[in-house]
Amino acid sequence: MKCSNCNASLSGEYCAACGQRERGREIHVVDLAGEAFEDISQMDGRVWRTLVGLAFRPGRVTADYLGGRRAHYLPPLRLYLIVSFMVFLLMSLIPMDATFSGDPNIDLEAVKQERGQGIYVPVERAGGETELLTVSEFFQEQREEEEIPAWLVPWLERLVENAGRLEADPAGFFEKLVQGLPQMMFLLLPLFALLLQLAYLFSDFHFLQHLIFSLHYHTTAFIYYILFYPLGLLFPGDYGGVVLLALFVYLPVALLRVYASSKGAAFAKGLLVGISYYFLVLTAGAVFALVNLALL
């Protein structure tokens, strides 16, 4: 039997020449997850020093890394890829509840019993009342608006048509979204760095340093998600708001340490960058979902 990597003769599971583990040509998700876990478990104390530092000492890892103490920590890009892979793998295993409502006063269980399992869009009517529309009904209502630009009408017709497929298989659509999330988040990394560049336009920091901060900040967000996941299993609830609040508090503290800002400047810039990026993510998420729906 020959090694698939270097063609040397094999005498066991691992190649004596190049060290690659022989698993054949078939690659499964379990294999990828196992390799990621092996990377983490076999590394030295750098991995835990980096993870704990990112999660509980805002800005310390980034400040040390930019200051030249890089041997103490894992490379930012490699760490981001490993942690993000684990998060998106975890998300792919979570069953999606496709019923949606933006109004806490609406009984979702009653909606399910009356109208069935599906995806609903909350629409505020005159008088402050909220009505739930199916995705098809929502886009049909938008298409009938008189002030819609002509170039948008074909897209709305396509969305109305594809909404029927979405309602027939909402779980499949959400699975498709989850599969594309890593690419979307990776594209958002330089946009967050650009916001930092604008916030510190007259500082000595250049874009690559802002990008390293962005990698560490997003990795921290993923770490918080992983930490809160088992808590959600033990005590069911929506912890997204808690994670979001933690990240909003985290950001100015990290800016204070990394950029040596004054407390006032760190707070103001952290609030400005955080809110701007929050709406940027919401916009990107909405566009991402609409494009995927249009391409069904």
Residue pairs with C-beta under 8 A, 6 or more apart in sequence:
1 9
1 10
1 22
2 8
2 9
2 10
3 9
3 10
3 15
3 17
3 18
3 20
3 22
4 20
4 22
4 24
4 25
5 15
5 18
5 20
6 15
6 17
6 18
6 20
8 15
8 16
8 17
8 18
10 16
10 22
13 21
13 22
14 20
14 21
14 22
15 21
15 22
23 31
29 89
32 85
33 85
33 86
33 89
36 82
36 85
36 86
39 82
40 47
40 82
43 74
46 71
46 72
46 73
46 74
47 74
47 79
49 72
49 73
50 61
50 73
50 74
50 79
51 83
51 223
53 60
53 61
53 73
54 61
54 216
54 219
54 220
54 223
55 220
55 223
55 224
55 227
58 220
58 250
58 251
58 253
58 254
58 257
59 253
59 254
59 255
59 256
59 257
59 258
60 257
61 73
61 216
62 212
62 213
62 216
62 254
62 257
62 258
63 257
63 258
64 72
64 73
65 73
65 76
65 212
65 216
66 209
66 212
66 258
73 79
76 212
76 215
76 216
76 219
77 215
79 215
79 219
80 189
80 215
80 218
80 219
80 222
83 219
83 222
83 223
83 226
84 182
84 185
84 218
84 219
84 222
85 182
86 222
86 226
87 222
87 225
87 226
88 178
88 181
88 182
90 225
90 226
90 229
91 178
91 181
92 175
92 178
92 179
95 171
96 170
96 171
96 174
96 175
98 117
98 118
98 119
98 170
98 171
98 174
99 108
99 111
99 112
99 117
99 118
99 119
99 120
100 119
100 120
100 121
100 122
101 108
101 111
101 120
101 122
101 130
101 132
102 122
102 130
103 122
103 130
105 130
106 122
106 130
106 132
111 120
111 132
115 132
115 134
117 170
118 134
118 135
118 167
118 170
119 134
119 135
119 166
119 167
119 170
120 132
120 133
120 134
120 135
121 132
121 133
121 134
121 135
121 138
122 130
122 131
122 132
123 130
123 131
123 132
123 133
123 138
123 141
124 130
124 131
125 131
133 141
134 163
134 167
135 163
135 166
135 167
135 293
136 160
136 163
136 164
136 167
138 163
139 156
139 159
139 160
139 163
140 160
142 148
142 156
143 153
143 156
143 157
143 160
148 156
155 294
158 294
159 290
159 293
159 294
162 293
162 294
162 296
163 293
165 173
165 296
166 173
166 293
166 296
173 292
173 293
173 296
176 292
177 288
177 289
177 292
180 288
180 292
184 284
184 285
184 288
185 218
187 284
188 218
188 280
188 281
188 284
189 211
189 214
189 215
189 218
190 211
190 214
191 277
191 280
192 214
192 217
192 218
192 273
192 277
193 207
193 210
193 211
193 213
193 214
194 207
194 210
195 273
195 276
195 277
195 280
196 205
196 210
196 213
196 214
196 273
197 207
197 210
199 269
199 272
199 273
200 210
200 259
200 269
203 259
205 259
213 254
213 258
216 254
217 247
217 250
217 251
217 254
220 247
220 250
221 243
221 247
224 243
224 246
224 247
225 243
228 239
228 242
228 243
231 239
232 239
244 278
247 274
248 270
248 271
248 274
251 270
251 273
251 274
252 266
252 267
252 269
252 270
252 271
253 266
253 270
254 270
255 261
255 266
255 269
255 270
255 273
256 263
256 266
259 266
261 269
